[in-house]
Amino acid sequence: MSERPELPGWRWGPFTFRLPFYHTRLCWPEFLQGLFVSAATGMALIPVMTAFFGLSFEEAVALSMIHASLIASAVIVFGEPYAGGWITPALPLILAFVIGGYEDPVSRFQAMTALSLVFAGLVLFLGITGWADDLWSGYPIPSRLASSSVPPSRR
């Protein structure tokens, strides 16, 4: 299998920043699919945020829009969406831990923020040091089963 050339962009350490419409072109099928998936997952969390985290409907919608913007910008800013495949399976476990372990919405929000910051630090650390590749090196994963959480060198 031949290696594809890397897309143009500005390198910053191990990452490549791609300015939309300058380094990349708009692909309508991917844009629409991403829009619908992002809207579906973001809107599905609105009842959870209003019922268990004490947010109003408007605040939950605004937070959902920020969430979708951050997910969409990760591919542009960092080049590859590694964290996406790690978050999805953990979300029900994290919500069960936060909702079941904390009584009031303020402490639930603080616990969720703390877990998010720890996870962001872990993913950033693994990405900068290159240990993400070492983490997957001992696991032969078929290319059909590999998701965005598996580094491209291991697919």
N, C-alpha and C positions, 0 to 999 in steps of 0.2 A: 504494500500500500504506500503510495507516495505522500510525502508531507505537503500540506497546503501552505502557500506563502502566508506570512502574517499580514493582517490587514494594516493599512497605514494608520499612524497615530503618533502621539507624543509619549515617549517612554519616560516613566518616573519610577526608578527602581525596578522591581519585578512587574510593575503594572504598565498598561498602555492606556492613555486617555484618548478617547475618540470623540471629537466634537461632532454632534449630530449635523447632518446635511453638508458637512465639510469633508470628514473622513468616511462617513457612511451615507448611504442613500436610504430613503424610506422604502421599506418593503411592505406593501399594504396588507397582504395576508398575515404576516407576522405581527404587524401593528394591531390589526383587528383582533387576532387571537389573544395577544397580550392584554389588550384593553378589556375584552370580555372576561378573561380569567382573573385579571386583577380586580375588576369590578365585582365579580362573583365572590371571590374570597374576602375582599374588603367589606362588602355589604353583608356577608354572612356573619361577620364579627360584630356588627352594630348591635344586635340584641344582647350579645354577651357583654359588650362594653357598657350598655345602658343598665342592664340588670345587676351585674356583679361589680362593676368598677365605678358606679355612681355618676356616669357622664350623662349629659342630656343628649337627645337625638342629634342636635346640630353639632355638638362637640364630637360625638362618635363619627359622624359623617366627615367632619374636617380631619379627624385623626386617620380615618380610612383613606382619605385623599393623600395625606402626607405619606402614609404607608405605601400606597401604590406608586407615588413619585419616587420614593427611595428604592423600591424594588426595580422600577424601570431604569433608574439612573445607575444602578450597580453595574450593569453590563457596559455602559458607556464609560464610566469612570475607571472601573477596575479591569475591564476586558473580558472577564469570564465570570459567570454567575455561580461561584462555588457554594455559597451559603444556602442557596435556595433549596437544594436537596437535603440539607441537614435540618432545616427548620420545620418543614412540613410534617414529618413523622413525630417530631417531639412536641408539637403544639398541643395535642390532647393531654399528654402527660403533664406539661407545664401548667396548662389551665387547671387540671385537676389538683395539682400541688398548690397553686396559688389560691384557687377558690376554696378548696377544702382546708387549707392551713391558716388562713387569715380571716378575721371576722369582719372588719370594716373596709369600705372601699379605698380609703387612704392607704392603709397598710398593704392591701392587695396591689394597688398601683405602684407603691414603692418596691414591693417584692418583684413585680413584673419588670420594672425598670432595672433593678439590680441584676436580675437574670439576663436581661437583654444586653446590658453593658458587659457582663462577664463573658457572654457568648461572643459578642463583637470583638472583645479583646482576644479571646481564644482563636477565632477565625483570622484576625489580623496577624497574630503571632505566628500561626501555622503558615499563613501565606507569605509573610516576610522572610521567615527562616527557611522556607522550603520543606519543612517537616511534614507538610500535607502529602507530598509525594512519598516520603518514607513511611508514613502511616499506612498507605495503601499498597506498598510494594510487596508485602507478603500475602496479599489476597488476590488470587486469580479471578477476576470478575469478567464474565463474558460481555462483549460489547453490547449485546442486546439488553442486558440488565443494568448497564452503567447509566447513571443519571448525572445531573450537573454537579453532584457532590464528589464525583470521582475525577481527579485531575486528568487532563487530556493525555498526559504521558502514560497513564495507566489504563487507558481505554482500549 
